[in-house]
């Protein structure tokens, strides 16, 4: 069977779903191909995977009409952020009040966002959801693109968007190479219940063995991130809950407060990656399919959402001017807009990782590195314009913003809830 759509989005995660929903809200015919079965968020369950969404991402979710649904379930706003170096004692504080905002962002469960986006997609007559389905072949031409599914169906489109993650199948089929590097560290993520009530601050401490981070959740709950060697993370995952709590409380700062219970734990390796190309004729990469960054600043999801918003902006602008959405001049505009910004973020986070967590861990106390860390944190804390710039950057408010990140669809297309 052969079908035609304006846009085919491969990957139904948060970035892919946002891309598809925004395109559909702009009256395009959209097909979403997702290899997993559609899942429904259970409000009685709690997703281990959470994201600190920026103000820009918040505006995007509002633009496509899903934020109210997400907020009605549960979100945790945070107003302040604290970063400090355990070796030097230097610290930086960020406060939303310094830039006139009520909060820096929200901590939201990934599956909650994804479910809200999918529910909206399922209500639109111009959206077809293909799941579970996998792509086995891809064909790109100047005037059309097509892909073949594992059941033999062929989908053709004006534009194919790859949003199928860091191990993207369609990126490989498009023969796009990726640069990258793995870090000698893994991250353990744990959802815990704490003695302290809900807080409005996130914090991150750099230690000789790796960063430790705290993300507040609704109620007496928090998401803890513990960076360490692969061996140590494996040891921590194997501990009983009681022994894990004891290990956490002995190594985490006192400001964490007492840990009452552990809900669940998981881990993942750390790496950065960047596609050498974002676009080909009738084809574009977004999100993790295009790039992966070190998670220490929590910017991965926000960068991917901005990719989606910019791609939609470029497509709608082109159509308004009578140009084909998959034309390389249109897609190059998207690449020029997003690739340098993502490359800068990758380099910045990689640089922070290497200064605060050098490959030779014995050098973390060296005079030059210690002085560099102290200076960086003091400058970010004490110089008001720099502090405000860091806050606005983390909130996704710096640089040229697409319409979705301003709370509206491109070209003033109204949202129809």
SEKEZA-488404 format. One line per 4 residues: for each residue x, y, z of N, C-alpha, C. Coordinates in steps of 0.1 Angstrom, whole numbers. Layout:
BEGIN
X,Y,Z,X,Y,Z,X,Y,Z  ...
***
This chain:
BEGIN
9,-12,0,0,0,0,9,12,0  5,22,-8,12,35,-8,3,46,-4  9,55,5,2,67,10,10,79,8  4,91,7,11,103,6,7,113,17
16,120,23,14,130,33,22,142,30  19,153,36,28,165,34,41,162,42  39,157,54,51,155,63,50,141,69  61,134,69,61,121,77,72,124,88
68,122,101,77,123,112,80,109,117  92,105,117,96,92,123,101,94,137  94,88,146,97,89,160,87,97,168  80,91,177,69,97,184,72,101,198
85,103,201,89,109,214,84,123,215  89,130,226,84,144,228,88,153,216  100,152,211,104,161,200,96,158,187  95,145,184,88,141,172,73,144,173
67,142,185,53,145,187,50,160,186  59,168,192,58,183,191,59,187,176  68,182,169,70,185,155,57,182,147  52,170,149,40,166,142,28,174,145
26,177,158,15,184,163,15,198,158  27,205,158,28,219,153,25,219,138  31,209,131,28,209,116,13,207,113  7,198,121,-7,195,119,-16,207,123
-12,215,133,-19,227,137,-18,237,126  -8,236,118,-7,246,107,-13,240,94  -22,231,96,-31,225,85,-23,217,75  -12,211,79,-5,201,70,-10,187,73
-9,178,63,-13,164,65,0,157,70  -1,151,82,10,146,89,8,131,92  19,123,90,19,109,94,30,107,104  28,101,115,38,98,125,40,83,125
53,79,124,57,65,125,65,63,138  60,54,146,67,52,159,68,36,161  80,32,165,83,18,165,76,11,178  73,19,188,67,14,200,52,16,200
44,7,207,30,9,208,27,22,216  16,28,213,12,40,220,10,37,235  15,45,244,13,42,258,5,54,264  -2,51,275,-10,61,282,-4,63,295
-3,76,299,3,80,311,-6,76,323  -1,69,333,-8,65,345,-5,75,356  -15,83,360,-12,94,370,-8,88,384  -11,75,386,-7,68,398,7,63,398
13,63,386,27,59,384,35,72,383  48,70,385,57,82,383,69,78,374  71,86,364,81,83,354,95,86,360  104,77,359,118,79,363,124,91,355
121,92,343,126,102,334,119,115,335  126,125,339,120,138,340,128,148,333  123,160,329,130,170,323,127,184,329  138,192,329,136,206,334,133,214,322
121,217,319,117,224,307,119,239,309  124,245,298,127,259,299,114,267,296  115,280,297,103,289,294,100,287,279  110,286,271,108,285,256,100,272,253
104,261,260,96,248,258,82,250,263  81,256,274,67,259,280,59,266,270  64,276,263,56,284,253,52,275,242  61,266,238,58,257,227,47,248,230
47,242,242,36,233,247,23,241,247  24,254,251,11,262,251,7,264,237  16,267,228,13,270,214,5,259,207  8,246,210,1,235,204,-10,230,212
-13,237,223,-25,234,231,-25,222,240  -13,219,246,-12,207,255,-8,211,269  -3,223,272,2,226,285,-9,225,296  -21,230,293,-31,229,303,-34,214,308
-33,205,298,-35,191,301,-24,186,310  -11,190,307,0,186,314,0,191,328  -3,204,329,-3,211,342,-14,206,351  -25,201,345,-36,196,353,-33,183,360
-22,176,355,-18,163,362,-8,166,373  4,171,370,13,176,380,26,181,373  30,192,377,43,198,373,49,204,386  62,206,386,69,212,397,77,224,392
72,236,395,80,248,391,92,250,400  103,255,394,115,258,402,119,273,399  122,280,409,126,294,408,141,297,409  148,288,415,162,291,418,171,279,414
183,282,411,193,271,408,206,275,415  212,264,421,225,266,428,235,256,422  247,261,418,258,253,413,270,256,422  276,246,427,289,248,435,299,237,433
311,241,435,323,232,434,327,228,448  327,215,450,330,210,464,345,212,467  353,212,457,368,213,459,372,227,463  365,237,458,369,251,460,359,258,469
347,254,470,337,260,477,330,272,470  335,275,458,329,285,450,315,281,445  306,291,443,292,287,439,286,299,431  276,295,424,268,304,416,253,302,419
246,313,420,231,312,423,224,319,411  213,313,407,205,319,397,191,320,402  184,331,400,171,333,405,162,339,395  150,334,392,141,339,382,137,353,384
137,357,397,133,371,400,143,381,394  155,377,392,165,386,386,162,390,372  154,382,365,150,385,351,135,387,350  128,389,361,114,393,361,105,382,357
108,369,360,100,358,357,96,351,370  84,344,370,80,337,382,88,325,385  93,318,374,101,306,376,111,305,365  121,297,368,131,294,358,126,284,348
117,275,353,112,264,345,103,255,353  100,243,347,92,233,354,99,219,353  98,211,363,102,197,362,90,189,359  91,182,347,79,175,342,83,161,338
75,151,341,78,137,337,77,136,322  86,129,316,87,128,301,75,121,296  70,110,302,59,103,297,46,111,298  45,120,307,33,129,308,33,138,296
44,144,293,44,153,281,41,146,268  48,134,267,46,126,255,31,122,253  25,117,264,11,113,263,2,125,260  4,136,266,-4,148,263,-3,152,248
9,151,242,11,154,228,4,144,219  5,131,223,-1,120,215,-17,121,216  -22,125,227,-36,126,228,-42,136,219  -34,147,218,-39,158,209,-37,154,194
-26,147,191,-25,142,177,-36,133,173  -41,124,183,-51,114,180,-64,121,177  -66,134,181,-79,140,179,-80,148,165  -69,149,158,-68,157,146,-71,148,134
-80,153,125,-83,145,113,-72,145,103  -62,154,103,-52,155,94,-39,148,99  -40,139,109,-29,132,114,-32,117,114  -22,109,109,-23,95,109,-12,90,118
-15,81,127,-5,75,136,-2,61,132  10,58,129,15,45,125,23,39,136  17,31,145,25,25,156,18,12,160  26,1,163,40,1,162,44,-1,147
54,6,142,59,4,128,73,8,128  81,2,120,95,5,118,98,8,103  108,16,101,113,20,88,124,11,84  123,5,72,133,-4,67,140,2,54
135,12,48,141,18,36,137,32,35  146,40,28,144,54,27,149,58,13  141,67,6,145,72,-7,142,87,-7  153,94,-11,152,109,-11,155,114,-25
146,123,-30,148,129,-43,145,144,-42  148,151,-52,146,166,-52,132,170,-51  123,162,-56,109,165,-57,100,157,-47  105,147,-41,97,138,-33,106,129,-24
101,124,-13,108,115,-5,98,104,-1  104,92,1,95,81,5,103,71,15  95,64,23,101,54,31,92,42,31  98,30,34,91,18,34,91,12,48
79,8,52,77,3,66,80,-12,66  81,-18,78,84,-32,80,72,-41,75  60,-35,73,49,-43,68,48,-42,53  57,-35,46,57,-33,32,51,-20,27
43,-13,35,37,-1,31,48,10,28  45,18,17,53,29,13,47,42,16  54,51,23,48,64,26,57,74,19  50,83,11,57,93,4,53,107,10
62,117,9,59,129,15,68,140,9  63,153,11,71,164,7,83,166,16  82,161,29,93,162,38,92,151,48  104,145,51,105,134,61,114,140,72
109,139,85,116,144,96,120,132,105  133,131,107,138,120,116,139,126,130  131,120,139,131,123,153,132,110,161  139,101,156,139,87,162,151,84,171
157,95,177,166,93,188,181,92,183  190,91,193,204,91,190,209,80,182  202,68,182,205,57,173,196,57,161  193,68,155,183,70,145,185,61,133
175,53,130,175,44,118,175,52,105  166,62,105,165,69,92,177,78,90  183,83,100,196,90,98,206,81,91  207,69,96,217,60,90,213,57,75
200,55,73,195,52,59,198,64,50  198,76,56,201,88,48,216,90,46  224,81,52,238,82,51,244,95,57  239,99,68,244,111,75,254,106,87
266,110,87,276,106,96,274,115,109  280,109,120,278,115,133,292,116,140  296,128,145,307,129,154,303,127,168  312,122,176,308,121,190,319,115,199
317,114,212,326,109,221,319,104,234  323,93,239,318,88,252,326,93,263  319,96,274,327,100,287,329,88,295  339,89,304,342,78,313,334,79,325
321,80,323,311,82,334,297,77,330  290,73,340,276,70,338,268,78,348  255,79,345,246,87,354,236,78,360  234,78,373,223,70,379,213,80,383
200,77,379,189,86,382,180,78,392  176,85,403,167,78,413,156,88,416  144,83,417,133,90,423,131,87,437  132,97,446,132,94,460,122,102,468
118,97,479,109,105,488,118,111,499  117,124,502,125,131,511,117,136,523  124,138,534,118,144,546,114,158,543  121,165,535,118,179,532,106,180,523
98,190,524,86,192,515,91,197,501  82,199,492,85,204,479,93,217,479  103,217,471,112,228,471,111,236,458  117,248,457,116,256,445,130,258,439
140,249,443,153,251,438,159,238,433  167,239,422,175,227,417,189,230,421  197,220,424,211,222,426,220,212,420  232,215,419,242,206,413,255,209,420
261,198,426,275,199,432,285,191,424  296,198,421,307,191,415,316,185,425  319,172,425,328,165,434,339,159,426  350,154,433,361,148,425,357,135,418
346,129,422,341,116,415,330,119,405  325,131,404,315,134,395,304,143,401  296,149,393,285,158,398,274,150,405  267,157,414,255,152,420,244,163,418
232,159,415,222,169,412,209,165,419  201,176,421,188,175,427,177,182,419  166,175,416,155,182,409,143,179,417  136,190,422,124,189,430,112,183,422
104,175,428,92,170,422,80,174,431  68,171,427,57,174,435,56,167,448  53,174,459,52,167,472,66,165,478  67,155,486,80,152,493,88,143,484
90,146,471,97,138,462,107,146,454  117,138,449,128,145,442,134,135,432  140,140,422,148,132,412,163,135,415  170,125,419,184,127,422,192,121,410
203,128,406,212,123,396,226,122,402  232,110,400,245,107,406,254,103,395  264,111,392,274,108,382,286,101,388  291,90,382,302,83,387,308,74,376
318,65,379,323,56,370,312,45,367  314,38,356,304,27,353,304,17,364  316,13,369,317,3,379,309,7,392  312,20,396,305,24,409,290,25,407
286,30,395,271,31,393,265,17,393  272,7,387,267,-7,388,266,-12,402  275,-8,410,275,-12,425,263,-6,431  261,7,429,249,14,435,236,9,431
235,5,418,222,-1,413,219,-14,420  230,-22,424,228,-35,429,225,-35,444  226,-23,451,224,-22,465,209,-23,468  206,-28,480,192,-28,485,188,-13,486
175,-11,487,170,3,489,176,9,502  177,2,513,182,7,525,197,10,524  205,2,517,219,4,516,221,16,506  213,17,496,214,28,486,211,41,493
201,42,501,198,54,509,209,58,518  215,48,525,226,51,533,238,56,525  241,50,513,252,55,505,249,69,500  237,72,496,234,85,491,235,96,502
230,93,514,231,102,525,245,104,530  253,95,528,267,96,533,276,104,523  271,105,510,279,111,500,273,124,494  260,125,496,253,137,491,254,148,501
252,161,497,253,172,507,241,172,517  243,178,528,233,178,539,220,185,534  221,194,525,209,202,520,199,193,514  203,180,510,193,171,505,183,168,515
187,167,528,177,163,538,176,148,538  169,142,548,167,128,549,160,122,537  164,110,533,157,102,523,149,92,529  136,92,527,127,82,534,126,69,526
125,71,512,123,59,504,128,61,490  131,50,483,135,50,469,124,44,461  119,51,451,108,46,443,113,37,431  124,42,424,130,35,413,143,41,410
151,32,403,165,37,399,167,32,385  176,40,378,180,36,364,193,43,361  200,39,350,212,45,347,214,46,332  224,54,328,227,55,313,241,60,312
248,57,301,261,62,298,261,76,293  272,83,295,272,97,291,281,99,278  276,107,269,283,110,256,278,122,250  285,127,240,280,138,232,281,133,218
272,138,209,272,134,195,266,146,187  270,147,175,265,157,166,266,153,151  254,153,145,254,149,131,262,159,122  269,154,112,277,163,104,267,171,94
256,166,91,246,173,84,232,172,91  224,182,90,211,182,96,200,179,85  204,182,72,194,181,62,199,175,49  190,169,41,192,165,28,179,168,20
179,167,7,167,170,0,155,163,6  145,170,10,132,165,15,134,157,29  145,161,36,148,153,48,155,162,58  151,161,71,157,169,82,158,161,95
168,163,103,170,157,116,166,167,127  159,162,137,156,170,149,159,162,162  162,170,173,164,163,186,176,154,186  175,143,194,186,135,196,191,128,183
183,127,173,188,122,160,198,132,154  198,145,158,208,154,153,219,157,163  216,155,176,227,159,186,223,153,199  233,150,207,232,147,221,242,154,229
238,160,241,247,168,249,249,161,262  260,165,269,261,161,283,249,166,291  243,157,300,231,161,306,233,170,319  245,174,322,247,181,334,239,195,335
236,201,324,228,213,325,213,211,321  209,198,319,195,195,316,190,201,303  198,203,293,193,211,281,189,202,269  191,189,270,189,180,259,175,181,253
164,180,261,151,181,256,148,195,251  152,205,258,149,219,254,156,222,240  168,217,238,174,219,225,166,212,214  162,200,217,154,192,207,141,199,203
134,205,214,122,212,212,124,224,203  135,231,205,138,243,197,141,239,183  147,227,180,149,222,167,135,221,160  126,215,167,112,213,162,106,226,158
107,235,167,100,248,165,106,256,154  119,255,152,126,262,141,122,256,128  122,242,128,119,235,115,105,239,111  96,239,120,82,243,116,81,257,111
89,266,118,89,280,113,94,281,99  105,274,96,111,275,83,101,269,72  95,258,75,85,252,66,73,261,63  67,266,74,56,275,72,59,288,65
71,294,68,75,306,61,77,303,46  83,292,43,85,288,29,72,287,22  63,280,28,50,278,21,43,291,19  44,300,29,38,313,28,43,321,16
56,318,12,63,325,1,61,317,-12  54,306,-11,51,298,-23,63,288,-27  71,285,-17,82,276,-19,79,262,-14  86,252,-19,84,238,-15,90,236,-1
83,230,8,88,228,22,101,220,23  103,211,13,115,202,14,126,207,5  125,219,-1,136,224,-9,148,227,0  160,224,-6,172,225,2,175,239,7
170,250,0,172,263,5,164,266,17  152,259,18,144,260,30,150,253,41  155,241,39,160,233,49,174,238,54  182,244,45,194,250,49,192,261,59
181,268,57,178,279,67,177,273,81  170,262,82,168,255,95,182,250,100  190,245,91,203,240,96,212,251,101  212,263,93,220,274,97,215,280,111
202,279,113,196,284,125,200,276,138  199,263,136,201,254,147,214,247,149  221,244,139,233,236,140,244,244,148  247,257,145,257,264,153,253,265,167
241,268,170,236,269,184,238,256,192  235,245,185,236,232,192,251,229,193  259,232,183,274,229,184,280,237,196  275,250,198,281,258,209,277,252,222
265,247,223,260,241,236,268,228,239  270,220,228,278,208,230,292,211,235  299,221,229,312,225,233,313,231,247  303,239,250,302,245,264,301,235,274
292,225,273,290,215,283,301,206,283  307,203,272,319,194,272,331,201,279  332,214,277,342,222,284,340,222,299  328,224,303,325,224,318,328,210,324
324,200,316,327,186,321,342,184,323  350,189,314,365,187,314,371,195,325  366,207,328,372,215,338,368,210,352  356,206,354,351,202,367,353,187,369
355,180,358,357,165,360,368,161,350  381,165,352,391,161,343,393,146,342  399,141,330,401,127,328,410,122,339  420,129,343,429,126,354,423,132,367
415,123,374,408,128,386,417,134,397  429,130,397,439,135,407,442,149,405  439,154,392,443,168,389,432,178,393  420,173,398,409,182,401,413,192,412
423,189,420,428,198,431,440,207,426  444,205,413,455,213,408,452,228,409  462,236,411,460,250,413,453,257,401  457,253,389,452,260,377,437,257,375
434,244,376,420,240,374,411,245,385  416,245,397,408,249,408,405,264,407  416,272,403,414,286,401,404,289,390  405,281,379,396,283,368,381,281,372
379,270,379,365,267,384,360,278,393  369,282,402,365,293,411,361,306,404  370,310,395,368,322,387,355,321,379  352,310,373,340,309,364,328,310,373
327,303,384,316,304,393,314,318,399  325,324,403,324,337,409,319,348,398  324,347,386,320,356,376,305,354,373  301,342,371,287,339,368,277,344,379
283,344,392,274,348,403,275,363,406  286,369,404,288,383,409,286,393,398  288,390,386,286,400,375,271,399,370  263,409,374,249,409,372,245,407,357
251,414,347,247,411,333,250,397,329  262,392,334,265,378,330,255,368,337  252,370,349,242,362,356,229,362,349  224,374,345,211,375,338,212,368,324
224,369,317,225,362,304,225,347,306  231,342,316,231,328,319,217,323,321  209,331,329,196,327,332,187,327,320  188,338,312,180,338,300,184,327,290
196,324,289,201,313,280,195,300,285  195,297,298,190,285,303,175,284,301  168,296,301,154,296,299,150,296,285  160,296,276,157,295,262,152,309,256
156,320,263,151,333,259,161,341,251  173,336,249,183,344,242,183,340,227  189,348,219,190,346,205,177,347,197  177,344,185,165,345,176,155,333,179
143,337,183,134,326,187,123,324,176  119,312,174,108,309,165,95,313,171  84,314,163,71,318,169,66,308,180  68,295,178,63,286,188,69,289,202
82,293,202,88,296,215,83,309,221  75,316,213,69,329,218,55,327,222  50,314,221,36,311,225,26,312,214  30,312,202,21,312,191,26,304,179
16,300,171,20,292,159,25,301,148  34,296,139,39,305,128,28,312,120  31,323,115,22,331,107,9,334,113  8,334,126,-4,337,133,-15,327,132
-12,315,128,-22,305,127,-28,302,141  -42,304,143,-48,302,156,-47,288,161  -46,286,174,-47,273,180,-62,270,182  -66,258,178,-80,254,179,-80,242,189
-83,244,201,-83,234,211,-95,225,209
***
